[in-house]
Amino acid sequence: MANELGKRYKCNVCGTEILCTKTGEGAATCCGQEMELQQPKALPSSD
């Protein structure tokens, strides 16, 4: 799996978060395992 530009990744072991600023082959790893892709947070509505 290649990292996606502009996406955030998080380590489930230590909680480290990274922001991908350059794409490439391979995957972000931390604590010996692949980091999990974070889902975007919902913005508050502007009612």
Steps between C-alpha positions, in 0.01 A plus 500: 500500500642838404454802725249756375596867474328719760370209708563452872619171647503389865688230692260285704778410748652835604255751350749675270328686214659603170390700196614368162672780305651285223364185336709193439517123504461318829304588811557709811600279793545559872562259789553217250159522330326701226338825607122531462344752260295757695153602383430873459321669788158647427482878500230667708196608305447870436127516564 
